[in-house]
C-alpha cells in the first residue's frame, strides 16, 4: 500500500488543497466516534489527524481502532506528547517545534521516541511545526513552554520554513492552536509558499468554510478543522468545508515538493 504521506499528497494534487479532520481523543465521546468518522469520510475529508495537547483518556489504541474501522482514509497521529504513539495509526507526524527553542521539542523527545516508533514500523512524516500567535495563550503554547511566532511577522515564519526545507523535513505545520481567536494569516501562508516548496498544513481558528477557502487560496496544501467540526458533528458542515477547500485553489498557485 502507498505511504500515508503519498496518499495525502495525491489528494492534495487532485484538488489543489486537501482537507484534514482533527480528532482530539479527549473531546469526542466514544459513543459518537464511529458515526463522526463515517460522516466525515462520506462528506469529503481527505484524512484524519488524531491527537491533542493532553491525553486524559487511556484508550488511544482503542480509539484509533474505531477510527480505522470506519474509514479507508489515512489516519495520522498528531502527538502532543510522548504518550501519543500507537502502531494502530497509519503514520505519525514527527514534529520538530522549529518555532521554539525548547531542546526537548527540537530533538530531546525525538531521541526517546525513535526506538519505540521504529519497533512499531510506524511511518514517520518529518514535520517542521510552528506555533503562530493567535491573540491568546493556547494549550500547545503553554504545554511546550515556547513563544509563538507573531501572526503579523510573516518574514520570521518564512525564515523558519526555509530552514526546515534545507534540513530535509517533509512538510510544515503552522498551528494557531485549538480554539484560536485568529487563524494563521493569509500573508504568512503566501510568504512561505513563495519561498518554500514544502507542503504546508494550516490549522487553528478555522471556523468557517469561507476562512478555509482563503487559506487554501493563499497556498495551504492541507487545511485542518478540529473544534469547529467536532462541536457541531455535522456532516453538512464538514461537506461545506471539503467543498470550499477543494474548489478554491487555482492551478497557478499549486506548488509540489
C-alpha positions as a Markdown table, in Angstrom:
| # | Residue | x | y | z |
|---|---|---|---|---|
| 1 | Unk | 0.0 | 0.0 | 0.0 |
| 2 | Unk | 1.3 | 3.5 | -0.7 |
| 3 | Unk | 2.5 | 5.5 | 2.3 |
| 4 | Unk | 0.1 | 7.8 | 4.2 |
| 5 | Unk | 2.1 | 10.8 | 3.0 |
| 6 | Unk | 1.9 | 9.8 | -0.6 |
| 7 | Unk | -1.8 | 9.3 | -0.3 |
| 8 | Unk | -2.3 | 12.7 | 1.3 |
| 9 | Unk | -0.2 | 14.4 | -1.4 |
| 10 | Unk | -2.2 | 12.6 | -4.1 |
| 11 | Unk | -5.4 | 14.1 | -2.6 |
| 12 | Unk | -3.7 | 17.5 | -2.5 |
| 13 | Unk | -2.6 | 17.2 | -6.1 |
| 14 | Unk | -6.1 | 16.1 | -7.2 |
| 15 | Unk | -7.8 | 19.2 | -5.8 |
| 16 | Unk | -5.1 | 21.7 | -5.2 |
| 17 | Unk | -5.6 | 21.5 | -1.5 |
| 18 | Unk | -6.8 | 18.7 | 0.8 |
| 19 | Unk | -8.9 | 18.7 | 3.9 |
| 20 | Unk | -7.8 | 17.0 | 7.2 |
| 21 | Unk | -10.2 | 16.5 | 10.1 |
| 22 | Unk | -8.5 | 16.6 | 13.6 |
| 23 | Unk | -9.9 | 14.3 | 16.3 |
| 24 | Unk | -8.9 | 15.1 | 19.9 |
| 25 | Unk | -9.3 | 11.8 | 21.9 |
| 26 | Unk | -10.2 | 13.8 | 24.9 |
| 27 | Unk | -13.1 | 15.8 | 23.4 |
| 28 | Unk | -15.0 | 13.4 | 21.2 |
| 29 | Unk | -17.1 | 10.9 | 23.1 |
| 30 | Unk | -16.6 | 7.2 | 22.1 |
| 31 | Unk | -20.3 | 6.8 | 21.5 |
| 32 | Unk | -20.1 | 9.3 | 18.7 |
| 33 | Unk | -16.7 | 8.5 | 17.3 |
| 34 | Unk | -17.8 | 5.8 | 14.7 |
| 35 | Unk | -20.6 | 7.9 | 13.2 |
| 36 | Unk | -18.5 | 11.1 | 13.2 |
| 37 | Unk | -15.6 | 9.3 | 11.3 |
| 38 | Unk | -18.0 | 7.8 | 8.8 |
| 39 | Unk | -19.8 | 11.1 | 8.2 |
| 40 | Unk | -16.5 | 13.0 | 7.7 |
| 41 | Unk | -15.3 | 10.3 | 5.2 |
| 42 | Unk | -18.5 | 10.4 | 3.2 |
| 43 | Unk | -18.6 | 14.2 | 3.3 |
| 44 | Unk | -15.3 | 14.6 | 1.5 |
| 45 | Unk | -12.5 | 14.7 | 4.1 |
| 46 | Unk | -9.1 | 13.5 | 2.8 |
| 47 | Unk | -7.6 | 12.2 | 6.0 |
| 48 | Unk | -7.7 | 12.3 | 9.8 |
| 49 | Unk | -5.3 | 13.7 | 12.4 |
| 50 | Unk | -5.5 | 12.3 | 15.9 |
| 51 | Unk | -4.0 | 13.9 | 19.0 |
| 52 | Unk | -4.2 | 16.7 | 21.4 |
| 53 | Unk | -2.1 | 18.7 | 23.9 |
| 54 | Unk | -3.1 | 16.3 | 26.7 |
| 55 | Unk | -4.3 | 12.7 | 26.9 |
| 56 | Unk | -6.8 | 12.3 | 29.7 |
| 57 | Unk | -8.2 | 9.0 | 28.4 |
| 58 | Unk | -6.2 | 5.8 | 28.5 |
| 59 | Unk | -7.5 | 4.2 | 25.3 |
| 60 | Unk | -5.7 | 5.7 | 22.4 |
| 61 | Unk | -5.3 | 2.3 | 20.7 |
| 62 | Unk | -9.0 | 1.6 | 21.1 |
| 63 | Unk | -10.0 | 5.0 | 19.7 |
| 64 | Unk | -7.6 | 4.6 | 16.7 |
| 65 | Unk | -9.0 | 1.1 | 16.1 |
| 66 | Unk | -12.5 | 2.6 | 16.0 |
| 67 | Unk | -11.4 | 5.3 | 13.6 |
| 68 | Unk | -9.6 | 2.8 | 11.3 |
| 69 | Unk | -12.7 | 0.6 | 11.3 |
| 70 | Unk | -14.9 | 3.4 | 9.9 |
| 71 | Unk | -12.7 | 4.9 | 7.2 |
| 72 | Unk | -10.3 | 4.0 | 4.5 |
| 73 | Unk | -8.6 | 7.4 | 4.6 |
| 74 | Unk | -5.1 | 7.9 | 6.1 |
| 75 | Unk | -5.1 | 8.2 | 9.9 |
| 76 | Unk | -2.1 | 10.1 | 11.1 |
| 77 | Unk | -1.0 | 10.8 | 14.7 |
| 78 | Unk | -0.6 | 14.5 | 15.6 |
| 79 | Unk | 1.1 | 13.9 | 19.0 |
| 80 | Unk | 1.0 | 16.3 | 21.9 |
| 81 | Unk | 3.4 | 14.2 | 23.9 |
| 82 | Unk | 5.4 | 11.0 | 24.0 |
| 83 | Unk | 2.4 | 9.1 | 25.2 |
| 84 | Unk | 0.5 | 9.6 | 22.0 |
| 85 | Unk | 2.3 | 7.0 | 19.9 |
| 86 | Unk | 0.5 | 3.9 | 18.6 |
| 87 | Unk | 1.1 | 1.3 | 15.9 |
| 88 | Unk | -2.6 | 1.3 | 15.0 |
| 89 | Unk | -2.2 | 4.6 | 13.1 |
| 90 | Unk | -1.0 | 4.7 | 9.5 |
| 91 | Unk | 1.7 | 7.3 | 10.3 |
| 92 | Unk | 2.9 | 9.9 | 12.8 |
| 93 | Unk | 3.8 | 13.5 | 12.3 |
| 94 | Unk | 7.3 | 13.5 | 13.7 |
| 95 | Unk | 7.0 | 17.1 | 14.9 |
| 96 | Unk | 10.0 | 19.3 | 15.4 |
| 97 | Unk | 8.9 | 22.5 | 17.1 |
| 98 | Unk | 11.1 | 24.8 | 15.0 |
| 99 | Unk | 9.3 | 28.0 | 16.2 |
| 100 | Unk | 10.6 | 27.4 | 19.8 |
| 101 | Unk | 13.9 | 26.9 | 21.4 |
| 102 | Unk | 12.9 | 24.2 | 23.9 |
| 103 | Unk | 15.5 | 21.5 | 23.3 |
| 104 | Unk | 13.1 | 18.7 | 24.3 |
| 105 | Unk | 10.8 | 19.6 | 21.4 |
| 106 | Unk | 13.7 | 20.3 | 19.0 |
| 107 | Unk | 15.4 | 16.9 | 19.5 |
| 108 | Unk | 15.3 | 15.5 | 23.0 |
| 109 | Unk | 11.8 | 13.8 | 22.9 |
| 110 | Unk | 12.6 | 12.6 | 19.4 |
| 111 | Unk | 15.5 | 10.5 | 20.7 |
| 112 | Unk | 13.3 | 8.9 | 23.3 |
| 113 | Unk | 10.5 | 8.2 | 20.9 |
| 114 | Unk | 12.6 | 7.0 | 17.9 |
| 115 | Unk | 13.3 | 3.4 | 19.1 |
| 116 | Unk | 9.7 | 2.9 | 20.0 |
| 117 | Unk | 8.4 | 4.2 | 16.7 |
| 118 | Unk | 11.0 | 2.1 | 14.8 |
| 119 | Unk | 9.9 | -1.0 | 16.7 |
| 120 | Unk | 6.3 | -0.4 | 15.6 |
| 121 | Unk | 7.3 | 0.0 | 12.0 |
| 122 | Unk | 5.2 | 3.2 | 12.0 |
| 123 | Unk | 5.6 | 5.6 | 9.1 |
| 124 | Unk | 7.2 | 8.9 | 10.2 |
| 125 | Unk | 6.4 | 12.2 | 8.5 |
| 126 | Unk | 9.2 | 14.7 | 9.5 |
| 127 | Unk | 7.3 | 17.9 | 10.1 |
| 128 | Unk | 8.6 | 21.4 | 10.9 |
| 129 | Unk | 6.0 | 22.6 | 13.5 |
| 130 | Unk | 5.4 | 26.3 | 14.1 |
| 131 | Unk | 3.1 | 27.8 | 16.7 |
| 132 | Unk | 1.6 | 31.0 | 15.4 |
| 133 | Unk | 0.3 | 33.7 | 17.8 |
| 134 | Unk | -3.5 | 33.9 | 17.8 |
| 135 | Unk | -4.3 | 36.6 | 20.3 |
| 136 | Unk | -4.3 | 34.4 | 23.4 |
| 137 | Unk | -2.3 | 31.6 | 25.0 |
| 138 | Unk | -3.2 | 28.2 | 23.6 |
| 139 | Unk | -2.7 | 24.8 | 25.2 |
| 140 | Unk | 0.1 | 24.0 | 22.8 |
| 141 | Unk | 2.0 | 27.2 | 23.8 |
| 142 | Unk | 1.5 | 26.5 | 27.5 |
| 143 | Unk | 2.5 | 22.9 | 27.4 |
| 144 | Unk | 5.5 | 23.4 | 25.1 |
| 145 | Unk | 6.8 | 26.3 | 27.1 |
| 146 | Unk | 7.6 | 28.3 | 23.9 |
| 147 | Unk | 6.6 | 31.6 | 22.4 |
| 148 | Unk | 4.7 | 31.5 | 19.2 |
| 149 | Unk | 5.7 | 33.4 | 16.1 |
| 150 | Unk | 3.7 | 36.7 | 15.9 |
| 151 | Unk | 1.0 | 36.4 | 13.2 |
| 152 | Unk | 1.9 | 39.8 | 11.8 |
| 153 | Unk | 5.5 | 38.8 | 11.3 |
| 154 | Unk | 5.5 | 36.6 | 8.2 |
| 155 | Unk | 9.1 | 37.1 | 7.5 |
| 156 | Unk | 10.1 | 35.2 | 10.7 |
| 157 | Unk | 7.9 | 32.3 | 9.7 |
| 158 | Unk | 9.4 | 32.3 | 6.1 |
| 159 | Unk | 12.9 | 32.1 | 7.5 |
| 160 | Unk | 11.9 | 29.1 | 9.7 |
| 161 | Unk | 10.2 | 27.4 | 6.8 |
| 162 | Unk | 13.3 | 27.8 | 4.6 |
| 163 | Unk | 15.5 | 26.3 | 7.3 |
| 164 | Unk | 13.1 | 23.3 | 7.7 |
| 165 | Unk | 13.3 | 22.7 | 3.9 |
| 166 | Unk | 17.1 | 22.9 | 4.0 |
| 167 | Unk | 17.2 | 20.4 | 6.9 |
| 168 | Unk | 15.3 | 17.9 | 4.8 |
| 169 | Unk | 11.9 | 17.9 | 6.5 |
| 170 | Unk | 8.9 | 16.6 | 4.6 |
| 171 | Unk | 6.3 | 19.2 | 5.4 |
| 172 | Unk | 5.4 | 22.2 | 7.6 |
| 173 | Unk | 2.6 | 22.6 | 10.1 |
| 174 | Unk | 1.6 | 26.1 | 11.0 |
| 175 | Unk | -0.8 | 26.0 | 14.0 |
| 176 | Unk | -2.6 | 28.9 | 15.6 |
| 177 | Unk | -3.8 | 26.4 | 18.3 |
| 178 | Unk | -7.1 | 24.8 | 19.2 |
| 179 | Unk | -9.9 | 27.4 | 19.5 |
| 180 | Unk | -7.6 | 30.2 | 18.4 |
| 181 | Unk | -9.0 | 33.7 | 18.2 |
| 182 | Unk | -7.4 | 34.2 | 14.8 |
| 183 | Unk | -6.1 | 31.7 | 12.2 |
| 184 | Unk | -2.7 | 31.8 | 10.6 |
| 185 | Unk | -2.7 | 34.9 | 8.4 |
| 186 | Unk | -3.0 | 34.7 | 4.6 |
| 187 | Unk | 0.1 | 36.9 | 4.3 |
| 188 | Unk | 2.2 | 34.4 | 6.3 |
| 189 | Unk | 0.9 | 31.4 | 4.2 |
| 190 | Unk | 1.5 | 33.3 | 1.0 |
| 191 | Unk | 5.0 | 34.4 | 2.1 |
| 192 | Unk | 6.0 | 30.8 | 2.9 |
| 193 | Unk | 4.5 | 29.5 | -0.3 |
| 194 | Unk | 6.6 | 32.0 | -2.3 |
| 195 | Unk | 9.9 | 31.0 | -0.8 |
| 196 | Unk | 9.5 | 27.3 | 0.3 |
| 197 | Unk | 8.4 | 24.2 | -1.6 |
| 198 | Unk | 7.4 | 22.1 | 1.4 |
| 199 | Unk | 3.7 | 21.1 | 1.7 |
| 200 | Unk | 2.1 | 23.3 | 4.3 |
| 201 | Unk | -0.6 | 22.2 | 6.8 |
| 202 | Unk | -2.6 | 25.0 | 8.3 |
| 203 | Unk | -4.7 | 24.6 | 11.4 |
| 204 | Unk | -6.2 | 26.5 | 14.4 |
| 205 | Unk | -9.0 | 29.1 | 14.4 |
| 206 | Unk | -10.6 | 28.0 | 11.1 |
| 207 | Unk | -14.3 | 28.1 | 12.0 |
| 208 | Unk | -16.0 | 28.7 | 8.6 |
| 209 | Unk | -15.7 | 27.2 | 5.1 |
| 210 | Unk | -15.0 | 30.8 | 3.9 |
| 211 | Unk | -11.9 | 31.0 | 6.1 |
| 212 | Unk | -10.8 | 27.6 | 5.0 |
| 213 | Unk | -11.2 | 28.6 | 1.4 |
| 214 | Unk | -9.0 | 31.7 | 1.9 |
| 215 | Unk | -6.2 | 29.5 | 3.5 |
| 216 | Unk | -6.3 | 27.1 | 0.5 |
| 217 | Unk | -6.2 | 30.1 | -1.9 |
| 218 | Unk | -3.3 | 31.6 | 0.0 |
| 219 | Unk | -1.2 | 28.5 | -0.6 |
| 220 | Unk | -2.0 | 25.9 | 2.1 |
| 221 | Unk | -1.6 | 22.3 | 0.9 |
| 222 | Unk | -3.8 | 21.0 | 3.8 |
| 223 | Unk | -6.4 | 22.8 | 5.8 |
| 224 | Unk | -7.3 | 21.4 | 9.2 |
| 225 | Unk | -10.5 | 21.8 | 11.2 |
| 226 | Unk | -11.0 | 20.5 | 14.8 |
| 227 | Unk | -13.0 | 22.4 | 17.3 |
| 228 | Unk | -15.5 | 23.8 | 14.7 |
| 229 | Unk | -16.5 | 20.4 | 13.3 |
| 230 | Unk | -16.2 | 18.4 | 16.5 |
| 231 | Unk | -18.6 | 20.7 | 18.3 |
| 232 | Unk | -21.2 | 20.6 | 15.6 |
| 233 | Unk | -20.6 | 16.9 | 14.5 |
| 234 | Unk | -22.5 | 17.9 | 11.3 |
| 235 | Unk | -21.9 | 16.0 | 8.0 |
| 236 | Unk | -23.3 | 19.0 | 6.2 |
| 237 | Unk | -20.7 | 21.4 | 7.8 |
| 238 | Unk | -17.9 | 19.0 | 7.0 |
| 239 | Unk | -19.1 | 18.8 | 3.4 |
| 240 | Unk | -19.1 | 22.6 | 3.2 |
| 241 | Unk | -15.5 | 22.7 | 4.4 |
| 242 | Unk | -14.5 | 20.0 | 2.0 |
| 243 | Unk | -16.1 | 21.7 | -1.0 |
| 244 | Unk | -14.6 | 25.1 | 0.0 |
| 245 | Unk | -11.1 | 23.7 | 0.3 |
| 246 | Unk | -11.2 | 21.5 | -2.8 |
| 247 | Unk | -12.6 | 24.2 | -5.1 |
| 248 | Unk | -10.7 | 27.4 | -4.4 |
| 249 | Unk | -7.0 | 26.9 | -5.1 |
| 250 | Unk | -6.1 | 27.7 | -8.7 |
| 251 | Unk | -3.5 | 25.7 | -10.7 |
| 252 | Unk | -1.4 | 28.8 | -10.8 |
| 253 | Unk | -0.8 | 28.7 | -7.0 |
| 254 | Unk | 0.0 | 25.0 | -6.8 |
| 255 | Unk | 3.5 | 24.0 | -5.8 |
| 256 | Unk | 4.6 | 20.4 | -5.5 |
| 257 | Unk | 7.5 | 19.2 | -3.3 |
